[in-house]
């Protein structure tokens, strides 16, 4: 159910993703994250194309943390910010963070290999049905994603939606 991946550039770190549907306590989870009681990123899965998109955002956030160039205050807020195609932090939280009424949530954790207990502790706080992370695309709102990332039909003919989204995420600091 969980998807854990070691980061190539930071082999001492793992990124674990957990996807939940039918979540009944989104408001409580959001409050806990804001208060610092949940040490993880709570992402709205309707704005995600694939788990790889989250992995790219986490890798970039960890890199920026290591070089002291984060634009937000924590690693987990930086992950949410890096999912956005814009440089507006509050806009990124509105679009990619969870809202009180959300019924699904992607939990993203960055941890060392020996901190696997953190994963089960946070999973226990979610009142919902855990599903395989690979099912995230079934929850995606592709129309919203295409509009937000300004993906054109012409662009989709030569690549995938995932390609377009990740390209914009990776280049937002450059353009």
C-alpha positions as CSV (number, residue, x, y, z in Angstrom):
1,X,0.0,0.0,0.0
2,X,2.8,2.4,0.9
3,X,5.3,3.4,-1.7
4,X,8.8,4.0,-0.2
5,X,11.7,5.1,-2.4
6,X,15.3,5.8,-1.6
7,X,16.4,9.1,-3.1
8,X,19.4,8.7,-5.5
9,X,21.0,12.0,-4.6
10,X,20.3,11.6,-0.9
11,X,20.7,7.9,-0.2
12,X,20.2,8.4,3.6
13,X,16.7,9.6,2.9
14,X,13.5,7.7,1.9
15,X,10.2,9.2,0.7
16,X,7.1,7.3,1.7
17,X,3.8,8.0,0.0
18,X,0.4,6.8,1.4
19,X,-2.9,7.3,-0.3
20,X,-6.2,7.4,1.5
21,X,-9.8,7.5,0.2
22,X,-13.0,8.0,2.1
23,X,-11.2,10.2,4.6
24,X,-13.6,11.4,7.4
25,X,-11.2,13.6,9.4
26,X,-9.5,15.9,6.9
27,X,-10.2,19.0,9.0
28,X,-8.5,17.4,12.0
29,X,-5.5,16.3,9.9
30,X,-5.1,19.7,8.4
31,X,-5.2,21.4,11.8
32,X,-2.7,18.8,13.2
33,X,-0.3,19.5,10.3
34,X,-0.6,23.3,10.7
35,X,0.1,22.9,14.5
36,X,3.2,20.7,13.7
37,X,1.7,17.6,15.2
38,X,1.9,15.7,11.9
39,X,5.4,15.6,10.5
40,X,4.5,15.1,6.9
41,X,3.0,16.7,3.8
42,X,-0.8,16.3,3.3
43,X,-1.5,16.6,-0.4
44,X,-4.7,16.8,-2.3
45,X,-4.5,13.8,-4.7
46,X,-7.0,15.3,-7.2
47,X,-4.2,17.6,-8.3
48,X,-1.7,14.8,-8.8
49,X,-0.9,12.9,-12.0
50,X,1.3,10.2,-10.6
51,X,3.4,9.3,-7.6
52,X,6.5,10.3,-9.6
53,X,5.3,13.9,-9.5
54,X,5.4,13.8,-5.6
55,X,8.8,12.2,-5.7
56,X,10.2,15.0,-7.9
57,X,8.7,17.6,-5.5
58,X,10.2,15.9,-2.5
59,X,13.6,15.5,-4.1
60,X,13.7,19.2,-5.0
61,X,12.6,20.2,-1.5
62,X,15.3,18.1,0.2
63,X,17.9,19.5,-2.2
64,X,16.8,23.1,-1.4
65,X,16.8,22.3,2.3
66,X,20.4,21.0,2.1
67,X,21.7,24.1,0.3
68,X,19.7,26.5,2.5
69,X,17.5,27.9,-0.3
70,X,14.0,26.8,0.7
71,X,11.2,29.4,0.1
72,X,9.0,28.0,2.9
73,X,9.6,27.3,6.5
74,X,9.6,23.5,6.5
75,X,10.5,20.6,4.3
76,X,6.9,19.4,4.1
77,X,5.5,22.8,3.1
78,X,8.3,23.0,0.5
79,X,7.1,19.7,-1.0
80,X,3.6,21.2,-1.4
81,X,5.1,24.4,-2.8
82,X,7.2,22.5,-5.3
83,X,4.1,20.7,-6.8
84,X,2.8,24.1,-7.9
85,X,3.7,25.7,-11.3
86,X,3.7,29.2,-9.7
87,X,5.9,30.9,-7.1
88,X,2.9,31.9,-5.0
89,X,3.1,30.0,-1.7
90,X,-0.4,30.6,-0.5
91,X,-1.8,29.6,-3.9
92,X,0.2,26.4,-3.8
93,X,-1.3,25.5,-0.4
94,X,-4.9,26.2,-1.7
95,X,-4.5,24.0,-4.7
96,X,-2.2,21.2,-3.4
97,X,-2.8,21.1,0.3
98,X,-5.8,19.4,1.8
99,X,-9.0,21.3,2.7
100,X,-11.4,20.5,5.6
101,X,-13.9,18.8,3.3
102,X,-11.6,16.7,1.3
103,X,-12.3,13.0,1.1
104,X,-8.9,11.8,-0.1
105,X,-5.4,12.6,1.0
106,X,-1.8,11.7,-0.1
107,X,0.5,11.6,2.9
108,X,4.2,12.2,2.0
109,X,7.0,11.5,4.5
110,X,10.7,12.0,4.3
111,X,12.6,9.9,6.7
112,X,15.8,7.8,7.3
113,X,15.7,4.0,6.9
114,X,15.4,3.4,10.6
115,X,12.4,5.7,11.1
116,X,9.8,3.4,9.7
117,X,7.7,3.7,12.9
118,X,6.8,7.3,11.8
119,X,5.0,5.9,8.8
120,X,2.7,3.7,10.9
121,X,2.1,6.4,13.5
122,X,0.8,8.9,10.9
123,X,-1.2,6.2,9.0
124,X,-3.0,5.5,12.3
125,X,-4.1,9.2,12.5
126,X,-6.0,9.0,9.2
127,X,-9.6,7.9,9.4
128,X,-10.0,6.5,5.9
129,X,-9.4,3.6,3.6
130,X,-5.8,3.2,2.5
131,X,-5.4,2.2,-1.1
132,X,-2.3,1.6,-3.3
133,X,-0.4,4.7,-4.2
134,X,-0.5,3.7,-7.9
135,X,-4.3,4.4,-7.8
136,X,-3.6,8.2,-7.4
137,X,-4.4,8.7,-11.1
138,X,-7.9,7.5,-10.6
139,X,-8.5,10.4,-8.2
140,X,-6.9,13.0,-10.5
141,X,-9.0,15.9,-11.9
142,X,-7.2,16.0,-15.3
143,X,-9.2,19.1,-16.5
144,X,-8.1,21.1,-13.4
145,X,-4.6,19.9,-13.8
146,X,-4.4,20.8,-17.5
147,X,-5.8,24.2,-16.8
148,X,-3.5,24.9,-13.8
149,X,-0.3,23.8,-15.7
150,X,-1.5,25.3,-19.0
151,X,-1.1,22.1,-20.9
152,X,-2.1,22.5,-24.6
153,X,-3.6,19.7,-26.8
154,X,-0.6,20.1,-29.1
155,X,1.7,19.4,-26.2
156,X,-0.2,16.2,-25.2
157,X,0.3,14.8,-28.7
158,X,4.1,14.7,-28.3
159,X,4.2,13.8,-24.6
160,X,2.2,12.8,-21.6
161,X,0.4,14.9,-19.1
162,X,2.9,13.7,-16.5
163,X,5.8,14.9,-18.7
164,X,4.2,18.4,-19.0
165,X,3.5,18.7,-15.3
166,X,6.9,17.6,-14.2
167,X,8.6,19.9,-16.8
168,X,6.7,22.9,-15.4
169,X,7.5,21.9,-11.8
170,X,11.2,21.6,-12.5
171,X,11.5,24.8,-14.5
172,X,9.4,27.2,-12.4
173,X,12.5,28.7,-10.8
174,X,14.2,29.2,-14.1
175,X,11.4,30.8,-16.2
